[in-house]
Amino acid sequence: MSNQKIKLMTARDLQRMKIPPINWAVKDLIPEGLTLLAGRPKVGKSFIVLDLALSITNEYKFLDKFDCTPGKVLFIPYEDNTRRMQSRINELLDWEIAPEGLLFPSELNFPKLDRGGVDNIRRIIKDDPDIRMVVIDTFGTAISSGFNSFGTSFKEDYDFLSHLQQLSLEFQISIVLIHHTRKLPSENVFDEIVGTTGVTASPDTLMLIKKHGDKTLLHITGRDIEEDTFEIKFDKETFKWELIAEGVTYAGTAERQAIVDLFEGDYDKEFQIKDIAEQIGKSRLAISQLIRKMKLSGEISEGSGYGFYKLPVHN
């Protein structure tokens, strides 16, 4: 244990400090630090992060809404080969010339993160200060088969991701790590991310793409951003994701979502238990029990009068 005396500062000292503003890769969406983007296989994660990388290097709005900070992007696609990446780039760019600022490892070969990969990323960033973002696709394939403790130890999951998180903050860049979710649904969508809670505790920002009925939602939360839910849609002609709506109210299960959908996004609309039961086709007792759980989880709130319920307003 170190015998070095710990220096202290006052709250007033902290107030007077000149702290640089947050560096945003994507304004109000992806700040500097580690971002974990998760979703089920084949949900479209690879297309959305490649479009994200192109938005930064081509200097256009991500999802046609969010301003990007121009710069280079290092893209490490552990799961894909050159043919597949070439095809995706051409589809997203409609066969226009690709930007010079989007960088890939030669032949797409890169060391596993736990076998020198993190150190290699550090060297690349040091050699090229114009790199604004690093994308790692996916976490599961970015670690070696010898990393047996993944998903079983909170401390080891947390410590491992902390190396990436500290690297991103050291250079004030964004590192986006693609990951998977499990099949079983959870009341909190971020609890569906594969691994221990150490996987979700270390990143600065969490993003999750999930199907809710016939809709696809992008859930986001983090230390430096407002928690929000966006409805997005994949355009099969342009191969891009489109932003449909912001501030979407959702529920943790399909049964609860059916109740939320009754309000059609209208925060002034109110229903009684009997009205909900009639429209959903379930007994009043069953709906009453479900509403009680939804109130506790913040999926619904009490209305203006006794026995009335409405959508909660999230500030």
VOPAGU-2260 file (C-alpha; in pm, 1 decimal, decimal comma):
REM VOPAGU-2260
SITE   aa  ch    i         X         Y         Z
SITE  MET   A    0       0,0       0,0       0,0
SITE  SER   A    1     138,4     342,9     -93,2
SITE  ASN   A    2     235,6     581,8     188,8
SITE  GLN   A    3     213,0     882,4     -43,3
SITE  LYS   A    4       0,0    1159,2     103,9
SITE  ILE   A    5    -322,7    1220,3     -86,6
SITE  LYS   A    6    -373,2    1579,5    -192,9
SITE  LEU   A    7    -721,5    1726,5    -158,7
SITE  MET   A    8    -902,2    2009,5    -333,9
SITE  THR   A    9   -1207,5    2207,1    -234,0
SITE  ALA   A   10   -1539,3    2221,1    -416,2
SITE  ARG   A   11   -1450,8    2583,1    -499,1
SITE  ASP   A   12   -1125,6    2466,4    -660,1
SITE  LEU   A   13   -1330,9    2226,6    -869,2
SITE  GLN   A   14   -1567,6    2506,5    -969,9
SITE  ARG   A   15   -1276,2    2716,2   -1093,5
SITE  MET   A   16   -1118,6    2443,4   -1304,6
SITE  LYS   A   17   -1119,9    2497,5   -1679,3
SITE  ILE   A   18   -1254,7    2167,2   -1812,8
SITE  PRO   A   19   -1271,2    2117,4   -2190,0
SITE  PRO   A   20   -1617,0    2043,9   -2334,1
SITE  ILE   A   21   -1719,1    1692,5   -2433,7
SITE  ASN   A   22   -1597,5    1581,2   -2775,5
SITE  TRP   A   23   -1894,8    1446,5   -2969,6
SITE  ALA   A   24   -1856,1    1200,1   -3254,0
SITE  VAL   A   25   -2229,9    1242,4   -3313,1
SITE  LYS   A   26   -2385,5    1543,6   -3142,0
SITE  ASP   A   27   -2625,2    1450,7   -2856,6
SITE  LEU   A   28   -2593,8    1081,5   -2941,5
SITE  ILE   A   29   -2236,9     945,6   -2920,9
SITE  PRO   A   30   -1994,1    1135,1   -2695,3
SITE  GLU   A   31   -1628,1    1059,6   -2635,8
SITE  GLY   A   32   -1581,3     739,5   -2437,1
SITE  LEU   A   33   -1690,1     379,9   -2486,1
SITE  THR   A   34   -2027,6     313,0   -2649,2
SITE  LEU   A   35   -2173,2     -37,8   -2647,4
SITE  LEU   A   36   -2423,1    -100,8   -2929,2
SITE  ALA   A   37   -2611,3    -427,6   -2885,8
SITE  GLY   A   38   -2883,1    -620,6   -3066,6
SITE  ARG   A   39   -2991,0    -961,6   -3186,8
SITE  PRO   A   40   -2797,8   -1125,3   -3473,5
SITE  LYS   A   41   -2911,4   -1004,8   -3819,8
SITE  VAL   A   42   -3103,1    -708,9   -3675,3
SITE  GLY   A   43   -2889,3    -468,9   -3879,1
SITE  LYS   A   44   -2612,5    -361,6   -3640,8
SITE  SER   A   45   -2333,8    -385,7   -3899,4
SITE  PHE   A   46   -2518,4    -166,3   -4150,3
SITE  ILE   A   47   -2598,5     101,9   -3892,1
SITE  VAL   A   48   -2239,3     127,7   -3763,4
SITE  LEU   A   49   -2097,5     133,2   -4116,9
SITE  ASP   A   50   -2342,0     412,1   -4205,2
SITE  LEU   A   51   -2233,1     584,6   -3883,3
SITE  ALA   A   52   -1868,1     560,9   -3991,0
SITE  LEU   A   53   -1952,3     696,9   -4336,1
SITE  SER   A   54   -2153,8     981,7   -4180,8
SITE  ILE   A   55   -1845,7    1096,0   -3989,0
SITE  THR   A   56   -1596,2    1054,8   -4274,1
SITE  ASN   A   57   -1830,1    1194,7   -4542,8
SITE  GLU   A   58   -1956,2    1471,2   -4313,5
SITE  TYR   A   59   -2330,6    1417,5   -4342,0
SITE  LYS   A   60   -2600,0    1382,5   -4078,4
SITE  PHE   A   61   -2636,5    1041,7   -3917,0
SITE  LEU   A   62   -2992,7     911,3   -3956,7
SITE  ASP   A   63   -3052,2    1240,4   -4143,6
SITE  LYS   A   64   -3077,1    1419,1   -3806,9
SITE  PHE   A   65   -2763,5    1413,8   -3593,1
SITE  ASP   A   66   -2462,4    1631,4   -3675,8
SITE  CYS   A   67   -2128,8    1449,8   -3688,0
SITE  THR   A   68   -1782,9    1578,7   -3602,5
SITE  PRO   A   69   -1568,1    1527,8   -3914,4
SITE  GLY   A   70   -1270,8    1297,2   -3882,6
SITE  LYS   A   71   -1130,4     957,4   -3963,7
SITE  VAL   A   72   -1278,8     628,5   -3846,1
SITE  LEU   A   73   -1090,9     306,7   -3778,5
SITE  PHE   A   74   -1329,9      18,2   -3852,2
SITE  ILE   A   75   -1230,1    -330,6   -3727,1
SITE  PRO   A   76   -1477,4    -589,2   -3864,2
SITE  TYR   A   77   -1376,3    -912,7   -3690,2
SITE  GLU   A   78   -1675,5   -1102,7   -3831,7
SITE  ASP   A   79   -1658,0    -999,8   -4198,6
SITE  ASN   A   80   -1440,0   -1061,6   -4502,0
SITE  THR   A   81   -1327,0    -812,9   -4767,4
SITE  ARG   A   82   -1597,4    -916,5   -5016,1
SITE  ARG   A   83   -1879,7    -856,1   -4769,2
SITE  MET   A   84   -1740,0    -521,1   -4650,5
SITE  GLN   A   85   -1686,4    -405,0   -5008,8
SITE  SER   A   86   -2045,6    -496,0   -5094,5
SITE  ARG   A   87   -2187,7    -308,4   -4795,0
SITE  ILE   A   88   -1985,2       4,5   -4867,6
SITE  ASN   A   89   -2098,5       6,9   -5230,7
SITE  GLU   A   90   -2461,1     -46,4   -5130,3
SITE  LEU   A   91   -2455,9     234,7   -4873,3
SITE  LEU   A   92   -2272,1     475,0   -5102,9
SITE  ASP   A   93   -2475,5     376,7   -5409,6
SITE  TRP   A   94   -2144,5     293,0   -5579,1
SITE  GLU   A   95   -1999,0     641,4   -5528,7
SITE  ILE   A   96   -1629,7     681,1   -5437,3
SITE  ALA   A   97   -1561,9     593,2   -5073,3
SITE  PRO   A   98   -1397,5     845,8   -4839,5
SITE  GLU   A   99   -1024,2     820,8   -4766,7
SITE  GLY   A  100   -1092,6     873,4   -4398,3
SITE  LEU   A  101   -1259,6     536,1   -4342,4
SITE  LEU   A  102    -977,7     299,0   -4247,0
SITE  PHE   A  103    -966,2     -80,2   -4220,8
SITE  PRO   A  104    -690,9    -321,8   -4117,1
SITE  SER   A  105    -516,0    -460,6   -4426,2
SITE  GLU   A  106    -694,3    -779,7   -4538,9
SITE  LEU   A  107    -919,5    -717,9   -4235,0
SITE  ASN   A  108    -671,8    -902,0   -4012,4
SITE  PHE   A  109    -638,8    -761,5   -3661,1
SITE  PRO   A  110    -516,0    -912,2   -3329,8
SITE  LYS   A  111    -777,5   -1012,3   -3074,4
SITE  LEU   A  112    -835,0    -740,5   -2815,4
SITE  ASP   A  113    -692,6    -955,0   -2533,6
SITE  ARG   A  114    -394,0   -1058,0   -2747,4
SITE  GLY   A  115    -248,5    -719,7   -2831,7
SITE  GLY   A  116    -546,8    -564,8   -3008,8
SITE  VAL   A  117    -597,4    -283,2   -2755,7
SITE  ASP   A  118    -227,8    -190,6   -2772,5
SITE  ASN   A  119    -243,6    -187,2   -3153,4
SITE  ILE   A  120    -545,3      45,1   -3144,9
SITE  ARG   A  121    -353,0     278,0   -2912,3
SITE  ARG   A  122     -54,5     289,8   -3150,3
SITE  ILE   A  123    -276,0     360,7   -3452,3
SITE  ILE   A  124    -453,3     646,7   -3272,6
SITE  LYS   A  125    -121,9     795,4   -3156,0
SITE  ASP   A  126      11,2     785,0   -3512,9
SITE  ASP   A  127    -304,3     944,9   -3657,8
SITE  PRO   A  128    -459,2    1216,8   -3437,3
SITE  ASP   A  129    -735,9    1274,0   -3694,0
SITE  ILE   A  130    -908,4     949,7   -3592,3
SITE  ARG   A  131   -1240,3    1048,7   -3433,0
SITE  MET   A  132   -1392,4     704,6   -3380,7
SITE  VAL   A  133   -1300,0     336,2   -3358,5
SITE  VAL   A  134   -1563,6      72,0   -3440,3
SITE  ILE   A  135   -1515,4    -287,4   -3319,4
SITE  ASP   A  136   -1755,3    -541,2   -3472,3
SITE  THR   A  137   -1822,7    -758,7   -3269,3
SITE  PHE   A  138   -1712,8    -798,8   -2905,8
SITE  GLY   A  139   -1766,4   -1176,8   -2909,2
SITE  THR   A  140   -1529,9   -1227,3   -3203,5
SITE  ALA   A  141   -1286,0    -958,5   -3085,9
SITE  ILE   A  142   -1174,6   -1167,5   -2787,7
SITE  SER   A  143    -983,2   -1494,4   -2809,5
SITE  SER   A  144   -1131,3   -1835,0   -2729,3
SITE  GLY   A  145    -894,2   -1848,0   -2432,6
SITE  PHE   A  146   -1080,7   -1561,5   -2265,0
SITE  ASN   A  147   -1295,9   -1810,5   -2074,6
SITE  SER   A  148   -1409,6   -1580,1   -1795,6
SITE  PHE   A  149   -1621,8   -1357,5   -2020,4
SITE  GLY   A  150   -1981,0   -1346,6   -1904,8
SITE  THR   A  151   -1912,1   -1515,9   -1571,3
SITE  SER   A  152   -1719,8   -1258,2   -1367,7
SITE  PHE   A  153   -1843,7    -902,8   -1310,6
SITE  LYS   A  154   -1495,4    -780,9   -1219,2
SITE  GLU   A  155   -1322,0    -932,4   -1521,4
SITE  ASP   A  156   -1592,3    -813,7   -1763,6
SITE  TYR   A  157   -1576,8    -465,7   -1611,5
SITE  ASP   A  158   -1196,5    -451,0   -1598,9
SITE  PHE   A  159   -1157,9    -571,8   -1957,2
SITE  LEU   A  160   -1395,8    -313,0   -2099,9
SITE  SER   A  161   -1239,3     -48,0   -1878,3
SITE  HIS   A  162    -921,0     -76,7   -2086,1
SITE  LEU   A  163   -1117,7      33,4   -2393,1
SITE  GLN   A  164   -1305,9     297,6   -2196,2
SITE  GLN   A  165    -984,4     447,9   -2056,6
SITE  LEU   A  166    -824,3     438,9   -2401,9
SITE  SER   A  167   -1114,8     634,5   -2551,1
SITE  LEU   A  168   -1103,0     897,8   -2277,5
SITE  GLU   A  169    -723,4     921,7   -2296,1
SITE  PHE   A  170    -746,0    1036,4   -2658,2
SITE  GLN   A  171   -1093,0    1197,0   -2624,3
SITE  ILE   A  172   -1237,3     983,0   -2904,2
SITE  SER   A  173   -1537,8     752,1   -2932,9
SITE  ILE   A  174   -1499,6     374,9   -2937,8
SITE  VAL   A  175   -1812,1     188,7   -3050,4
SITE  LEU   A  176   -1819,6    -178,4   -2953,7
SITE  ILE   A  177   -2082,1    -399,0   -3119,8
SITE  HIS   A  178   -2230,2    -675,4   -2905,5
SITE  HIS   A  179   -2522,4    -918,2   -2887,6
SITE  THR   A  180   -2836,3    -950,2   -2676,8
SITE  ARG   A  181   -2985,2   -1269,4   -2536,7
SITE  LYS   A  182   -3315,6   -1422,4   -2647,0
SITE  LEU   A  183   -3501,7   -1387,3   -2317,4
SITE  PRO   A  184   -3672,8   -1047,3   -2281,1
SITE  SER   A  185   -3628,6    -831,7   -1971,8
SITE  GLU   A  186   -3826,6    -544,7   -1822,5
SITE  ASN   A  187   -3514,4    -330,7   -1867,5
SITE  VAL   A  188   -3396,3    -377,3   -2227,5
SITE  PHE   A  189   -3033,5    -315,2   -2132,0
SITE  ASP   A  190   -3044,4    -621,3   -1904,8
SITE  GLU   A  191   -3076,8    -827,5   -2224,3
SITE  ILE   A  192   -2714,7    -753,4   -2320,8
SITE  VAL   A  193   -2500,8   -1069,5   -2310,1
SITE  GLY   A  194   -2257,9   -1093,8   -2017,6
SITE  THR   A  195   -2256,8    -987,5   -1655,2
SITE  THR   A  196   -2362,4    -640,8   -1543,4
SITE  GLY   A  197   -1992,1    -555,0   -1571,4
SITE  VAL   A  198   -2043,8    -539,8   -1949,1
SITE  THR   A  199   -2304,9    -264,3   -1913,2
SITE  ALA   A  200   -2144,1     -86,0   -1615,4
SITE  SER   A  201   -1814,3       6,1   -1781,3
SITE  PRO   A  202   -1928,0     181,1   -2106,2
SITE  ASP   A  203   -2015,8     550,2   -2099,8
SITE  THR   A  204   -2306,0     500,3   -2340,6
SITE  LEU   A  205   -2538,8     207,4   -2408,9
SITE  MET   A  206   -2736,7     169,3   -2732,5
SITE  LEU   A  207   -2964,3    -122,0   -2812,8
SITE  ILE   A  208   -3158,2    -209,6   -3127,7
SITE  LYS   A  209   -3464,2    -424,2   -3065,4
SITE  LYS   A  210   -3776,2    -535,0   -3247,4
SITE  HIS   A  211   -4099,5    -443,4   -3067,3
SITE  GLY   A  212   -4380,6    -600,9   -3266,5
SITE  ASP   A  213   -4364,2    -454,9   -3615,9
SITE  LYS   A  214   -4142,9    -166,4   -3501,3
SITE  THR   A  215   -3767,5    -143,2   -3453,9
SITE  LEU   A  216   -3655,9      74,7   -3164,5
SITE  LEU   A  217   -3316,8     220,6   -3081,8
SITE  HIS   A  218   -3280,7     257,4   -2704,5
SITE  ILE   A  219   -3007,1     482,4   -2569,2
SITE  THR   A  220   -2879,8     581,2   -2226,4
SITE  GLY   A  221   -2551,5     707,9   -2087,9
SITE  ARG   A  222   -2354,9     928,7   -1852,8
SITE  ASP   A  223   -2346,8    1231,4   -2082,3
SITE  ILE   A  224   -2669,2    1196,6   -2282,2
SITE  GLU   A  225   -3041,9    1206,8   -2224,7
SITE  GLU   A  226   -3207,0     865,0   -2209,7
SITE  ASP   A  227   -3429,2     826,1   -2513,9
SITE  THR   A  228   -3594,1     577,3   -2746,3
SITE  PHE   A  229   -3612,3     624,3   -3123,2
SITE  GLU   A  230   -3816,3     435,5   -3377,9
SITE  ILE   A  231   -3598,8     349,2   -3677,1
SITE  LYS   A  232   -3663,3     166,8   -4002,3
SITE  PHE   A  233   -3430,9      -9,2   -4245,5
SITE  ASP   A  234   -3467,5     101,4   -4607,4
SITE  LYS   A  235   -3397,8    -202,2   -4826,6
SITE  GLU   A  236   -3335,1      16,6   -5131,1
SITE  THR   A  237   -3072,3     248,6   -4979,4
SITE  PHE   A  238   -2951,1      -2,0   -4714,4
SITE  LYS   A  239   -2971,5     278,6   -4458,6
SITE  TRP   A  240   -3156,6     310,3   -4132,0
SITE  GLU   A  241   -3406,3     596,6   -4115,9
SITE  LEU   A  242   -3527,3     786,4   -3810,3
SITE  ILE   A  243   -3907,0     762,0   -3785,3
SITE  ALA   A  244   -3983,5     907,2   -3441,0
SITE  GLU   A  245   -3817,0    1030,9   -3121,9
SITE  GLY   A  246   -3923,3     999,4   -2759,5
SITE  VAL   A  247   -4108,3     672,9   -2825,5
SITE  THR   A  248   -4288,3     512,1   -2532,1
SITE  TYR   A  249   -4235,0     137,3   -2514,9
SITE  ALA   A  250   -4297,6    -153,3   -2278,7
SITE  GLY   A  251   -4078,0    -441,5   -2174,0
SITE  THR   A  252   -4302,6    -720,2   -2305,4
SITE  ALA   A  253   -4535,9    -767,2   -2601,8
SITE  GLU   A  254   -4832,5    -791,6   -2363,3
SITE  ARG   A  255   -4748,8    -457,8   -2206,4
SITE  GLN   A  256   -4666,5    -302,1   -2542,4
SITE  ALA   A  257   -5018,6    -385,2   -2659,5
SITE  ILE   A  258   -5149,3    -158,7   -2382,1
SITE  VAL   A  259   -4901,4     118,5   -2462,6
SITE  ASP   A  260   -5002,5     102,6   -2829,9
SITE  LEU   A  261   -5363,9     177,9   -2737,4
SITE  PHE   A  262   -5263,0     535,7   -2656,6
SITE  GLU   A  263   -5113,9     585,9   -3006,2
SITE  GLY   A  264   -4844,5     813,2   -2863,3
SITE  ASP   A  265   -5104,4    1061,8   -2734,0
SITE  TYR   A  266   -4997,7    1178,0   -2385,6
SITE  ASP   A  267   -5336,6    1340,0   -2322,6
SITE  LYS   A  268   -5535,9    1023,5   -2393,0
SITE  GLU   A  269   -5660,6     834,4   -2085,1
SITE  PHE   A  270   -5820,5     493,7   -2031,4
SITE  GLN   A  271   -5982,9     306,8   -1745,7
SITE  ILE   A  272   -5913,5     -59,5   -1668,7
SITE  LYS   A  273   -6246,0    -166,0   -1821,3
SITE  ASP   A  274   -6167,6      16,8   -2148,1
SITE  ILE   A  275   -5822,8    -141,6   -2174,7
SITE  ALA   A  276   -5958,3    -488,0   -2092,0
SITE  GLU   A  277   -6225,9    -455,8   -2358,3
SITE  GLN   A  278   -5983,4    -346,1   -2630,7
SITE  ILE   A  279   -5709,5    -594,4   -2539,3
SITE  GLY   A  280   -5952,5    -882,3   -2494,4
SITE  LYS   A  281   -5847,8    -979,6   -2141,1
SITE  SER   A  282   -6022,5    -982,9   -1805,8
SITE  ARG   A  283   -6029,6    -673,2   -1586,6
SITE  LEU   A  284   -5839,5    -863,2   -1316,2
SITE  ALA   A  285   -5558,9    -955,8   -1556,0
SITE  ILE   A  286   -5533,0    -597,3   -1686,8
SITE  SER   A  287   -5543,8    -456,3   -1334,7
SITE  GLN   A  288   -5249,1    -674,8   -1230,8
SITE  LEU   A  289   -5058,4    -580,6   -1546,5
SITE  ILE   A  290   -5124,3    -208,4   -1497,9
SITE  ARG   A  291   -4992,2    -233,5   -1141,0
SITE  LYS   A  292   -4662,8    -377,6   -1269,1
SITE  MET   A  293   -4642,6    -119,2   -1547,4
SITE  LYS   A  294   -4686,0     164,6   -1296,4
SITE  LEU   A  295   -4396,8      29,6   -1090,2
SITE  SER   A  296   -4170,9       6,5   -1395,1
SITE  GLY   A  297   -4269,0     352,9   -1520,2
SITE  GLU   A  298   -4436,7     227,6   -1838,1
SITE  ILE   A  299   -4767,4     391,0   -1749,0
SITE  SER   A  300   -4889,5     651,0   -1500,5
SITE  GLU   A  301   -5207,4     757,6   -1327,5
SITE  GLY   A  302   -5438,0     988,9   -1518,1
SITE  SER   A  303   -5625,6    1302,6   -1414,8
SITE  GLY   A  304   -5896,8    1114,0   -1230,1
SITE  TYR   A  305   -5925,9     806,7   -1009,4
SITE  GLY   A  306   -5897,3     484,9   -1208,2
SITE  PHE   A  307   -5768,2     654,4   -1523,1
SITE  TYR   A  308   -5427,1     582,2   -1676,0
SITE  LYS   A  309   -5208,3     749,6   -1938,3
SITE  LEU   A  310   -4863,1     742,8   -2088,4
SITE  PRO   A  311   -4587,0     878,6   -1863,3
SITE  VAL   A  312   -4413,8    1197,0   -1974,0
SITE  HIS   A  313   -4034,5    1150,2   -1972,9
SITE  ASN   A  314   -3840,8    1470,1   -1921,9
